[in-house]
């Protein structure tokens, strides 16, 4: 073999390794995006069912279903909530746990791990949170509904990705990654808003429980505990502490996720050798006429291989794979079913031109798009960031409108801001209308936008 052939082979090997590394980084995002996009269909179906049910002759059954009381007793302590609150305070903690896992992964190996790549979605997300809040505050300055300024700040990642999925290959993959990273930063902002501004009072006994659980989670991470049940059990204790404290209990989900280890126990380079050695042992058994699947030696070898595979993946990866399907196809659709059922009558329709609904709708449609677009333009023009690869400015603006789909998080925050008041129903309807308009405008812009010109290869 000539020196030139050897050099070409080495170059091909290096390129293959680089492509494989890039694929390993991209694969979790692709699985996440596909699951969120397909889960959006189920979520949309449940939201439509809730709307139809709440405006049908059987609306009374919908209200009764939400109010079914359920209680959990532990010794002398009893926690009694209705079904809707169990979903919003309990099941949604699992959703926020999933969000926390995504946040940690993105900051470790995703788009937010590299400063230059992270800059655009971070700056865009900040602009997309500040502008809607300011627009809402402008409509409701010193008004009775001023407390709802956090509602139009949120982006529903499932619906936004679902809308992009409808457009298929028309949209550059880098633009989808940008939207996911933006939505994750958006979620961080929403969580801070919930923790700081939507906590009415604090019980210090609960804060003490929170401190103990956080210390236990930190210690479990420090010693390298890898069993999922350890973090889930401590997370349950953290949830109880948050509930006792008056802080919103769903925040426990995010904090628990941040302590889940993202380290492997066996070096990636050593894993193939261990698996290969086990496969050789099994083959040797077969040659020695020991093909019985129940043979103790064979079972021990397979157990060792399984243990190696477990040690070669991170607890964060395993938990993310385990939780995501339940969130996408179970928890979010159930949340939509119990929270999107707005009784639309003449009374609530007459409120649409008033301050609270207008602040939400204008904030979602124009606040998000202008805030994201302007912040992105400034970041690119000042050289702090660059457009996603293969994307054009019209495509980015179309994506900014899709970020105005606020459904899940917006409904969640509206329940915190206006629980038990007439504003809650007005806010719910405004969220649905604003999200629908933002989706329609965003899809229309993306459908009519031309793709970026491919660079001249000559």
DOVO-977329 format. One record per residue (C-alpha): residue number from 1; residue in three letters; x, y, z. Coordinates in steps of 0.05 Angstrom, whole numbers, padded with zeros to 5 digits. Example, Ala and Ser with C-alpha at 12.3 -4.5 7.8 and 13.67 -1.06 7.14 Angstrom:
+-----+------+--------+--------+--------+
! pos ! code !     xx !     yy !     zz !
+-----+------+--------+--------+--------+
!   1 !  ala !  00246 ! -00090 !  00156 !
!   2 !  ser !  00273 ! -00021 !  00143 !
+-----+------+--------+--------+--------+
//
This chain:
+-----+------+--------+--------+--------+
! pos ! code !     xx !     yy !     zz !
+-----+------+--------+--------+--------+
!   1 !  unk !  00000 !  00000 !  00000 !
!   2 !  unk !  00027 !  00069 ! -00020 !
!   3 !  unk !  00037 !  00127 !  00028 !
!   4 !  unk ! -00019 !  00164 ! -00008 !
!   5 !  unk ! -00068 !  00106 !  00000 !
!   6 !  unk ! -00050 !  00102 !  00074 !
!   7 !  unk ! -00061 !  00176 !  00084 !
!   8 !  unk ! -00129 !  00172 !  00049 !
!   9 !  unk ! -00149 !  00113 !  00093 !
!  10 !  unk ! -00130 !  00151 !  00156 !
!  11 !  unk ! -00168 !  00212 !  00132 !
!  12 !  unk ! -00229 !  00169 !  00117 !
!  13 !  unk ! -00223 !  00137 !  00186 !
!  14 !  unk ! -00219 !  00205 !  00220 !
!  15 !  unk ! -00279 !  00230 !  00181 !
!  16 !  unk ! -00319 !  00167 !  00199 !
!  17 !  unk ! -00302 !  00177 !  00273 !
!  18 !  unk ! -00323 !  00250 !  00270 !
!  19 !  unk ! -00388 !  00232 !  00236 !
!  20 !  unk ! -00401 !  00178 !  00287 !
!  21 !  unk ! -00388 !  00227 !  00344 !
!  22 !  unk ! -00434 !  00279 !  00313 !
!  23 !  unk ! -00487 !  00225 !  00304 !
!  24 !  unk ! -00482 !  00204 !  00377 !
!  25 !  unk ! -00493 !  00277 !  00398 !
!  26 !  unk ! -00550 !  00288 !  00349 !
!  27 !  unk ! -00587 !  00222 !  00362 !
!  28 !  unk ! -00617 !  00241 !  00430 !
!  29 !  unk ! -00642 !  00307 !  00400 !
!  30 !  unk ! -00673 !  00270 !  00341 !
!  31 !  unk ! -00709 !  00221 !  00386 !
!  32 !  unk ! -00732 !  00278 !  00431 !
!  33 !  unk ! -00757 !  00320 !  00372 !
!  34 !  unk ! -00793 !  00261 !  00339 !
!  35 !  unk ! -00827 !  00241 !  00403 !
!  36 !  unk ! -00848 !  00313 !  00419 !
!  37 !  unk ! -00875 !  00323 !  00349 !
!  38 !  unk ! -00916 !  00259 !  00349 !
!  39 !  unk ! -00938 !  00271 !  00421 !
!  40 !  unk ! -00965 !  00339 !  00399 !
!  41 !  unk ! -01017 !  00302 !  00357 !
!  42 !  unk ! -01043 !  00266 !  00419 !
!  43 !  unk ! -01040 !  00331 !  00459 !
!  44 !  unk ! -01080 !  00368 !  00406 !
!  45 !  unk ! -01132 !  00312 !  00404 !
!  46 !  unk ! -01141 !  00316 !  00479 !
!  47 !  unk ! -01146 !  00393 !  00477 !
!  48 !  unk ! -01200 !  00389 !  00423 !
!  49 !  unk ! -01237 !  00335 !  00463 !
!  50 !  unk ! -01234 !  00380 !  00526 !
!  51 !  unk ! -01262 !  00439 !  00487 !
!  52 !  unk ! -01317 !  00398 !  00456 !
!  53 !  unk ! -01335 !  00365 !  00523 !
!  54 !  unk ! -01336 !  00432 !  00561 !
!  55 !  unk ! -01384 !  00461 !  00510 !
!  56 !  unk ! -01430 !  00400 !  00504 !
!  57 !  unk ! -01493 !  00381 !  00542 !
!  58 !  unk ! -01446 !  00337 !  00585 !
!  59 !  unk ! -01404 !  00395 !  00610 !
!  60 !  unk ! -01428 !  00379 !  00681 !
!  61 !  unk ! -01391 !  00312 !  00677 !
!  62 !  unk ! -01327 !  00348 !  00656 !
!  63 !  unk ! -01331 !  00393 !  00717 !
!  64 !  unk ! -01347 !  00335 !  00763 !
!  65 !  unk ! -01288 !  00294 !  00735 !
!  66 !  unk ! -01240 !  00351 !  00751 !
!  67 !  unk ! -01267 !  00357 !  00822 !
!  68 !  unk ! -01262 !  00284 !  00843 !
!  69 !  unk ! -01226 !  00284 !  00911 !
!  70 !  unk ! -01167 !  00238 !  00922 !
!  71 !  unk ! -01127 !  00232 !  00987 !
!  72 !  unk ! -01061 !  00200 !  01006 !
!  73 !  unk ! -01047 !  00185 !  01079 !
!  74 !  unk ! -00980 !  00172 !  01111 !
!  75 !  unk ! -00987 !  00161 !  01186 !
!  76 !  unk ! -01025 !  00221 !  01214 !
!  77 !  unk ! -01011 !  00263 !  01152 !
!  78 !  unk ! -01063 !  00266 !  01097 !
!  79 !  unk ! -01057 !  00301 !  01031 !
!  80 !  unk ! -01125 !  00313 !  00998 !
!  81 !  unk ! -01132 !  00345 !  00929 !
!  82 !  unk ! -01181 !  00342 !  00873 !
!  83 !  unk ! -01163 !  00305 !  00809 !
!  84 !  unk ! -01144 !  00367 !  00770 !
!  85 !  unk ! -01096 !  00390 !  00824 !
!  86 !  unk ! -01064 !  00321 !  00828 !
!  87 !  unk ! -01051 !  00326 !  00754 !
!  88 !  unk ! -01026 !  00398 !  00756 !
!  89 !  unk ! -00984 !  00392 !  00819 !
!  90 !  unk ! -00966 !  00318 !  00817 !
!  91 !  unk ! -00962 !  00291 !  00746 !
!  92 !  unk ! -00934 !  00356 !  00719 !
!  93 !  unk ! -00875 !  00348 !  00767 !
!  94 !  unk ! -00855 !  00288 !  00723 !
!  95 !  unk ! -00861 !  00333 !  00662 !
!  96 !  unk ! -00815 !  00384 !  00695 !
!  97 !  unk ! -00768 !  00326 !  00714 !
!  98 !  unk ! -00764 !  00310 !  00639 !
!  99 !  unk ! -00750 !  00384 !  00625 !
! 100 !  unk ! -00694 !  00384 !  00677 !
! 101 !  unk ! -00662 !  00323 !  00644 !
! 102 !  unk ! -00665 !  00358 !  00576 !
! 103 !  unk ! -00635 !  00422 !  00605 !
! 104 !  unk ! -00577 !  00384 !  00636 !
! 105 !  unk ! -00563 !  00345 !  00572 !
! 106 !  unk ! -00565 !  00407 !  00529 !
! 107 !  unk ! -00515 !  00443 !  00574 !
! 108 !  unk ! -00469 !  00383 !  00575 !
! 109 !  unk ! -00468 !  00357 !  00503 !
! 110 !  unk ! -00522 !  00394 !  00465 !
! 111 !  unk ! -00529 !  00461 !  00431 !
! 112 !  unk ! -00521 !  00499 !  00496 !
! 113 !  unk ! -00453 !  00466 !  00511 !
! 114 !  unk ! -00415 !  00511 !  00462 !
! 115 !  unk ! -00416 !  00585 !  00475 !
! 116 !  unk ! -00421 !  00609 !  00404 !
! 117 !  unk ! -00476 !  00559 !  00386 !
! 118 !  unk ! -00513 !  00573 !  00451 !
! 119 !  unk ! -00511 !  00648 !  00445 !
! 120 !  unk ! -00566 !  00655 !  00392 !
! 121 !  unk ! -00620 !  00612 !  00426 !
! 122 !  unk ! -00604 !  00643 !  00494 !
! 123 !  unk ! -00608 !  00715 !  00470 !
! 124 !  unk ! -00670 !  00698 !  00428 !
! 125 !  unk ! -00704 !  00665 !  00487 !
! 126 !  unk ! -00691 !  00725 !  00532 !
! 127 !  unk ! -00720 !  00772 !  00479 !
! 128 !  unk ! -00779 !  00724 !  00471 !
! 129 !  unk ! -00794 !  00727 !  00546 !
! 130 !  unk ! -00783 !  00802 !  00559 !
! 131 !  unk ! -00825 !  00830 !  00501 !
! 132 !  unk ! -00889 !  00790 !  00515 !
! 133 !  unk ! -00885 !  00807 !  00589 !
! 134 !  unk ! -00877 !  00881 !  00573 !
! 135 !  unk ! -00935 !  00879 !  00523 !
! 136 !  unk ! -00980 !  00845 !  00574 !
! 137 !  unk ! -00958 !  00894 !  00628 !
! 138 !  unk ! -00974 !  00952 !  00581 !
! 139 !  unk ! -01045 !  00927 !  00571 !
! 140 !  unk ! -01055 !  00913 !  00645 !
! 141 !  unk ! -01015 !  00967 !  00680 !
! 142 !  unk ! -01043 !  00975 !  00751 !
! 143 !  unk ! -01103 !  00933 !  00730 !
! 144 !  unk ! -01135 !  00875 !  00767 !
! 145 !  unk ! -01103 !  00825 !  00719 !
! 146 !  unk ! -01032 !  00853 !  00724 !
! 147 !  unk ! -01008 !  00789 !  00760 !
! 148 !  unk ! -01015 !  00749 !  00695 !
! 149 !  unk ! -00954 !  00779 !  00660 !
! 150 !  unk ! -00918 !  00712 !  00661 !
! 151 !  unk ! -00970 !  00677 !  00618 !
! 152 !  unk ! -00949 !  00698 !  00547 !
! 153 !  unk ! -00875 !  00685 !  00562 !
! 154 !  unk ! -00878 !  00610 !  00552 !
! 155 !  unk ! -00866 !  00567 !  00490 !
! 156 !  unk ! -00899 !  00498 !  00482 !
! 157 !  unk ! -00842 !  00457 !  00454 !
! 158 !  unk ! -00886 !  00398 !  00434 !
! 159 !  unk ! -00935 !  00439 !  00392 !
! 160 !  unk ! -00879 !  00482 !  00362 !
! 161 !  unk ! -00840 !  00421 !  00340 !
! 162 !  unk ! -00904 !  00389 !  00316 !
! 163 !  unk ! -00916 !  00449 !  00271 !
! 164 !  unk ! -00845 !  00444 !  00244 !
! 165 !  unk ! -00854 !  00369 !  00232 !
! 166 !  unk ! -00913 !  00385 !  00186 !
! 167 !  unk ! -00865 !  00424 !  00141 !
! 168 !  unk ! -00817 !  00365 !  00137 !
! 169 !  unk ! -00752 !  00373 !  00098 !
! 170 !  unk ! -00770 !  00445 !  00078 !
! 171 !  unk ! -00739 !  00467 !  00144 !
! 172 !  unk ! -00664 !  00460 !  00159 !
! 173 !  unk ! -00648 !  00412 !  00216 !
! 174 !  unk ! -00607 !  00467 !  00249 !
! 175 !  unk ! -00670 !  00510 !  00254 !
! 176 !  unk ! -00706 !  00454 !  00292 !
! 177 !  unk ! -00646 !  00449 !  00339 !
! 178 !  unk ! -00649 !  00524 !  00349 !
! 179 !  unk ! -00723 !  00520 !  00368 !
! 180 !  unk ! -00710 !  00464 !  00418 !
! 181 !  unk ! -00653 !  00502 !  00450 !
! 182 !  unk ! -00694 !  00566 !  00452 !
! 183 !  unk ! -00753 !  00530 !  00484 !
! 184 !  unk ! -00708 !  00498 !  00537 !
! 185 !  unk ! -00679 !  00566 !  00556 !
! 186 !  unk ! -00751 !  00592 !  00555 !
! 187 !  unk ! -00770 !  00536 !  00604 !
! 188 !  unk ! -00714 !  00557 !  00651 !
! 189 !  unk ! -00741 !  00628 !  00650 !
! 190 !  unk ! -00812 !  00604 !  00662 !
! 191 !  unk ! -00789 !  00561 !  00721 !
! 192 !  unk ! -00753 !  00621 !  00753 !
! 193 !  unk ! -00816 !  00663 !  00743 !
! 194 !  unk ! -00859 !  00610 !  00776 !
! 195 !  unk ! -00811 !  00602 !  00835 !
! 196 !  unk ! -00801 !  00676 !  00848 !
! 197 !  unk ! -00866 !  00711 !  00828 !
! 198 !  unk ! -00921 !  00658 !  00835 !
! 199 !  unk ! -00906 !  00634 !  00906 !
! 200 !  unk ! -00956 !  00667 !  00953 !
! 201 !  unk ! -00922 !  00649 !  01020 !
! 202 !  unk ! -00867 !  00605 !  01047 !
! 203 !  unk ! -00871 !  00555 !  01105 !
! 204 !  unk ! -00801 !  00546 !  01133 !
! 205 !  unk ! -00814 !  00475 !  01158 !
! 206 !  unk ! -00822 !  00454 !  01085 !
! 207 !  unk ! -00759 !  00492 !  01067 !
! 208 !  unk ! -00721 !  00451 !  01118 !
! 209 !  unk ! -00746 !  00387 !  01084 !
! 210 !  unk ! -00725 !  00415 !  01016 !
! 211 !  unk ! -00655 !  00429 !  01043 !
! 212 !  unk ! -00648 !  00358 !  01071 !
! 213 !  unk ! -00672 !  00326 !  01006 !
! 214 !  unk ! -00625 !  00369 !  00964 !
! 215 !  unk ! -00567 !  00350 !  01009 !
! 216 !  unk ! -00586 !  00276 !  01001 !
! 217 !  unk ! -00590 !  00284 !  00925 !
! 218 !  unk ! -00522 !  00319 !  00924 !
! 219 !  unk ! -00491 !  00263 !  00965 !
! 220 !  unk ! -00522 !  00209 !  00920 !
! 221 !  unk ! -00492 !  00244 !  00859 !
! 222 !  unk ! -00425 !  00253 !  00894 !
! 223 !  unk ! -00416 !  00179 !  00911 !
! 224 !  unk ! -00439 !  00159 !  00842 !
! 225 !  unk ! -00505 !  00125 !  00859 !
! 226 !  unk ! -00533 !  00101 !  00793 !
! 227 !  unk ! -00600 !  00068 !  00810 !
! 228 !  unk ! -00659 !  00107 !  00783 !
! 229 !  unk ! -00703 !  00091 !  00843 !
! 230 !  unk ! -00656 !  00128 !  00890 !
! 231 !  unk ! -00666 !  00194 !  00853 !
! 232 !  unk ! -00740 !  00182 !  00843 !
! 233 !  unk ! -00750 !  00167 !  00917 !
! 234 !  unk ! -00710 !  00228 !  00938 !
! 235 !  unk ! -00748 !  00269 !  00886 !
! 236 !  unk ! -00814 !  00247 !  00917 !
! 237 !  unk ! -00789 !  00272 !  00985 !
! 238 !  unk ! -00767 !  00337 !  00952 !
! 239 !  unk ! -00836 !  00344 !  00921 !
! 240 !  unk ! -00868 !  00336 !  00990 !
! 241 !  unk ! -00821 !  00389 !  01018 !
! 242 !  unk ! -00839 !  00438 !  00963 !
! 243 !  unk ! -00913 !  00425 !  00974 !
! 244 !  unk ! -00906 !  00437 !  01049 !
! 245 !  unk ! -00866 !  00501 !  01037 !
! 246 !  unk ! -00917 !  00535 !  00992 !
! 247 !  unk ! -00868 !  00537 !  00934 !
! 248 !  unk ! -00898 !  00504 !  00872 !
! 249 !  unk ! -00886 !  00429 !  00879 !
! 250 !  unk ! -00870 !  00418 !  00806 !
! 251 !  unk ! -00804 !  00454 !  00815 !
! 252 !  unk ! -00780 !  00392 !  00852 !
! 253 !  unk ! -00779 !  00355 !  00785 !
! 254 !  unk ! -00728 !  00402 !  00754 !
! 255 !  unk ! -00682 !  00403 !  00815 !
! 256 !  unk ! -00683 !  00327 !  00821 !
! 257 !  unk ! -00664 !  00320 !  00748 !
! 258 !  unk ! -00603 !  00365 !  00756 !
! 259 !  unk ! -00573 !  00316 !  00807 !
! 260 !  unk ! -00581 !  00254 !  00763 !
! 261 !  unk ! -00510 !  00232 !  00743 !
! 262 !  unk ! -00488 !  00243 !  00671 !
! 263 !  unk ! -00424 !  00200 !  00680 !
! 264 !  unk ! -00410 !  00130 !  00654 !
! 265 !  unk ! -00379 !  00078 !  00699 !
! 266 !  unk ! -00338 !  00045 !  00645 !
! 267 !  unk ! -00296 !  00081 !  00593 !
! 268 !  unk ! -00331 !  00082 !  00524 !
! 269 !  unk ! -00267 !  00055 !  00492 !
! 270 !  unk ! -00266 ! -00005 !  00539 !
! 271 !  unk ! -00339 ! -00023 !  00529 !
! 272 !  unk ! -00331 ! -00058 !  00461 !
! 273 !  unk ! -00274 ! -00100 !  00489 !
! 274 !  unk ! -00317 ! -00124 !  00548 !
! 275 !  unk ! -00376 ! -00141 !  00502 !
! 276 !  unk ! -00330 ! -00176 !  00452 !
! 277 !  unk ! -00299 ! -00217 !  00508 !
! 278 !  unk ! -00368 ! -00239 !  00532 !
! 279 !  unk ! -00389 ! -00257 !  00461 !
! 280 !  unk ! -00326 ! -00299 !  00453 !
! 281 !  unk ! -00341 ! -00335 !  00519 !
! 282 !  unk ! -00412 ! -00351 !  00495 !
! 283 !  unk ! -00385 ! -00377 !  00428 !
! 284 !  unk ! -00334 ! -00420 !  00465 !
! 285 !  unk ! -00390 ! -00450 !  00506 !
! 286 !  unk ! -00427 ! -00468 !  00442 !
! 287 !  unk ! -00365 ! -00501 !  00414 !
! 288 !  unk ! -00359 ! -00540 !  00479 !
! 289 !  unk ! -00430 ! -00567 !  00468 !
! 290 !  unk ! -00461 ! -00522 !  00522 !
! 291 !  unk ! -00515 ! -00487 !  00482 !
! 292 !  unk ! -00567 ! -00491 !  00538 !
! 293 !  unk ! -00596 ! -00421 !  00549 !
! 294 !  unk ! -00605 ! -00437 !  00623 !
! 295 !  unk ! -00533 ! -00459 !  00634 !
! 296 !  unk ! -00508 ! -00420 !  00696 !
! 297 !  unk ! -00443 ! -00400 !  00662 !
! 298 !  unk ! -00480 ! -00373 !  00602 !
! 299 !  unk ! -00529 ! -00335 !  00646 !
! 300 !  unk ! -00470 ! -00305 !  00685 !
! 301 !  unk ! -00435 ! -00283 !  00621 !
! 302 !  unk ! -00499 ! -00250 !  00595 !
! 303 !  unk ! -00508 ! -00216 !  00662 !
! 304 !  unk ! -00438 ! -00189 !  00659 !
! 305 !  unk ! -00451 ! -00161 !  00589 !
! 306 !  unk ! -00516 ! -00129 !  00613 !
! 307 !  unk ! -00479 ! -00098 !  00672 !
! 308 !  unk ! -00426 ! -00071 !  00624 !
! 309 !  unk ! -00479 ! -00040 !  00580 !
! 310 !  unk ! -00511 ! -00009 !  00642 !
! 311 !  unk ! -00443 !  00018 !  00664 !
! 312 !  unk ! -00430 !  00045 !  00594 !
! 313 !  unk ! -00491 !  00090 !  00594 !
! 314 !  unk ! -00509 !  00147 !  00641 !
! 315 !  unk ! -00567 !  00147 !  00690 !
! 316 !  unk ! -00589 !  00212 !  00657 !
! 317 !  unk ! -00595 !  00177 !  00589 !
! 318 !  unk ! -00633 !  00118 !  00617 !
! 319 !  unk ! -00682 !  00161 !  00656 !
! 320 !  unk ! -00693 !  00207 !  00597 !
! 321 !  unk ! -00710 !  00148 !  00552 !
! 322 !  unk ! -00756 !  00119 !  00606 !
! 323 !  unk ! -00793 !  00184 !  00622 !
! 324 !  unk ! -00801 !  00218 !  00554 !
! 325 !  unk ! -00854 !  00170 !  00525 !
! 326 !  unk ! -00897 !  00176 !  00588 !
! 327 !  unk ! -00892 !  00252 !  00585 !
! 328 !  unk ! -00905 !  00259 !  00510 !
! 329 !  unk ! -00961 !  00208 !  00504 !
! 330 !  unk ! -00991 !  00208 !  00574 !
! 331 !  unk ! -00978 !  00266 !  00621 !
! 332 !  unk ! -00983 !  00325 !  00573 !
! 333 !  unk ! -01046 !  00298 !  00538 !
! 334 !  unk ! -01079 !  00287 !  00606 !
! 335 !  unk ! -01059 !  00357 !  00627 !
! 336 !  unk ! -01089 !  00384 !  00562 !
! 337 !  unk ! -01153 !  00345 !  00574 !
! 338 !  unk ! -01162 !  00374 !  00644 !
! 339 !  unk ! -01140 !  00446 !  00629 !
! 340 !  unk ! -01162 !  00463 !  00558 !
! 341 !  unk ! -01237 !  00455 !  00570 !
! 342 !  unk ! -01260 !  00527 !  00566 !
! 343 !  unk ! -01335 !  00538 !  00565 !
! 344 !  unk ! -01343 !  00588 !  00508 !
! 345 !  unk ! -01405 !  00630 !  00516 !
! 346 !  unk ! -01427 !  00701 !  00503 !
! 347 !  unk ! -01399 !  00724 !  00570 !
! 348 !  unk ! -01328 !  00700 !  00558 !
! 349 !  unk ! -01329 !  00722 !  00485 !
! 350 !  unk ! -01347 !  00793 !  00506 !
! 351 !  unk ! -01283 !  00795 !  00548 !
! 352 !  unk ! -01236 !  00783 !  00489 !
! 353 !  unk ! -01226 !  00857 !  00475 !
! 354 !  unk ! -01208 !  00870 !  00548 !
! 355 !  unk ! -01140 !  00879 !  00579 !
! 356 !  unk ! -01123 !  00808 !  00602 !
! 357 !  unk ! -01141 !  00770 !  00539 !
! 358 !  unk ! -01112 !  00824 !  00494 !
! 359 !  unk ! -01047 !  00824 !  00533 !
! 360 !  unk ! -01041 !  00748 !  00526 !
! 361 !  unk ! -01059 !  00744 !  00452 !
! 362 !  unk ! -01017 !  00803 !  00429 !
! 363 !  unk ! -00960 !  00779 !  00474 !
! 364 !  unk ! -00960 !  00709 !  00445 !
! 365 !  unk ! -00968 !  00729 !  00372 !
! 366 !  unk ! -00927 !  00793 !  00367 !
! 367 !  unk ! -00888 !  00796 !  00432 !
! 368 !  unk ! -00854 !  00729 !  00421 !
! 369 !  unk ! -00840 !  00740 !  00347 !
! 370 !  unk ! -00814 !  00811 !  00353 !
! 371 !  unk ! -00774 !  00795 !  00416 !
! 372 !  unk ! -00740 !  00734 !  00386 !
! 373 !  unk ! -00730 !  00766 !  00318 !
! 374 !  unk ! -00701 !  00831 !  00344 !
! 375 !  unk ! -00656 !  00797 !  00396 !
! 376 !  unk ! -00630 !  00748 !  00343 !
! 377 !  unk ! -00617 !  00804 !  00293 !
! 378 !  unk ! -00577 !  00843 !  00344 !
! 379 !  unk ! -00536 !  00781 !  00365 !
! 380 !  unk ! -00519 !  00765 !  00292 !
! 381 !  unk ! -00504 !  00836 !  00271 !
! 382 !  unk ! -00458 !  00848 !  00330 !
! 383 !  unk ! -00420 !  00783 !  00314 !
! 384 !  unk ! -00440 !  00748 !  00379 !
! 385 !  unk ! -00478 !  00693 !  00342 !
! 386 !  unk ! -00494 !  00667 !  00273 !
! 387 !  unk ! -00557 !  00643 !  00238 !
! 388 !  unk ! -00571 !  00568 !  00242 !
! 389 !  unk ! -00537 !  00532 !  00185 !
! 390 !  unk ! -00579 !  00532 !  00121 !
! 391 !  unk ! -00631 !  00580 !  00150 !
! 392 !  unk ! -00654 !  00648 !  00124 !
! 393 !  unk ! -00681 !  00708 !  00162 !
! 394 !  unk ! -00753 !  00696 !  00139 !
! 395 !  unk ! -00748 !  00624 !  00164 !
! 396 !  unk ! -00722 !  00647 !  00231 !
! 397 !  unk ! -00780 !  00697 !  00237 !
! 398 !  unk ! -00829 !  00642 !  00219 !
! 399 !  unk ! -00799 !  00599 !  00274 !
! 400 !  unk ! -00804 !  00658 !  00322 !
! 401 !  unk ! -00879 !  00660 !  00309 !
! 402 !  unk ! -00883 !  00585 !  00324 !
! 403 !  unk ! -00850 !  00600 !  00391 !
! 404 !  unk ! -00913 !  00639 !  00406 !
! 405 !  unk ! -00951 !  00574 !  00414 !
! 406 !  unk ! -00955 !  00577 !  00490 !
! 407 !  unk ! -01006 !  00523 !  00505 !
! 408 !  unk ! -00980 !  00478 !  00561 !
! 409 !  unk ! -00936 !  00525 !  00601 !
! 410 !  unk ! -00982 !  00585 !  00589 !
! 411 !  unk ! -01043 !  00546 !  00615 !
! 412 !  unk ! -01001 !  00523 !  00674 !
! 413 !  unk ! -00980 !  00594 !  00693 !
! 414 !  unk ! -01051 !  00621 !  00682 !
! 415 !  unk ! -01075 !  00570 !  00734 !
! 416 !  unk ! -01024 !  00598 !  00783 !
! 417 !  unk ! -01038 !  00671 !  00769 !
! 418 !  unk ! -01114 !  00669 !  00766 !
! 419 !  unk ! -01137 !  00606 !  00802 !
! 420 !  unk ! -01210 !  00612 !  00824 !
! 421 !  unk ! -01222 !  00679 !  00789 !
! 422 !  unk ! -01261 !  00698 !  00727 !
! 423 !  unk ! -01195 !  00717 !  00695 !
! 424 !  unk ! -01175 !  00643 !  00691 !
! 425 !  unk ! -01227 !  00625 !  00638 !
! 426 !  unk ! -01212 !  00689 !  00599 !
! 427 !  unk ! -01138 !  00673 !  00600 !
! 428 !  unk ! -01149 !  00601 !  00577 !
! 429 !  unk ! -01190 !  00623 !  00516 !
! 430 !  unk ! -01139 !  00677 !  00499 !
! 431 !  unk ! -01082 !  00626 !  00503 !
! 432 !  unk ! -01118 !  00579 !  00455 !
! 433 !  unk ! -01134 !  00635 !  00405 !
! 434 !  unk ! -01065 !  00668 !  00410 !
! 435 !  unk ! -01029 !  00601 !  00402 !
! 436 !  unk ! -01072 !  00583 !  00342 !
! 437 !  unk ! -01058 !  00650 !  00308 !
! 438 !  unk ! -00983 !  00645 !  00322 !
! 439 !  unk ! -00981 !  00575 !  00293 !
! 440 !  unk ! -01019 !  00595 !  00230 !
! 441 !  unk ! -00975 !  00656 !  00217 !
! 442 !  unk ! -00911 !  00617 !  00230 !
! 443 !  unk ! -00930 !  00560 !  00184 !
! 444 !  unk ! -00952 !  00608 !  00129 !
! 445 !  unk ! -00885 !  00646 !  00133 !
! 446 !  unk ! -00845 !  00581 !  00132 !
! 447 !  unk ! -00885 !  00553 !  00073 !
! 448 !  unk ! -00872 !  00615 !  00032 !
! 449 !  unk ! -00799 !  00624 !  00052 !
! 450 !  unk ! -00745 !  00604 !  00003 !
! 451 !  unk ! -00689 !  00559 !  00027 !
! 452 !  unk ! -00619 !  00587 !  00035 !
! 453 !  unk ! -00576 !  00583 ! -00027 !
! 454 !  unk ! -00525 !  00527 ! -00024 !
! 455 !  unk ! -00453 !  00551 ! -00024 !
! 456 !  unk ! -00416 !  00549 ! -00091 !
! 457 !  unk ! -00373 !  00487 ! -00090 !
! 458 !  unk ! -00331 !  00507 ! -00150 !
+-----+------+--------+--------+--------+
//
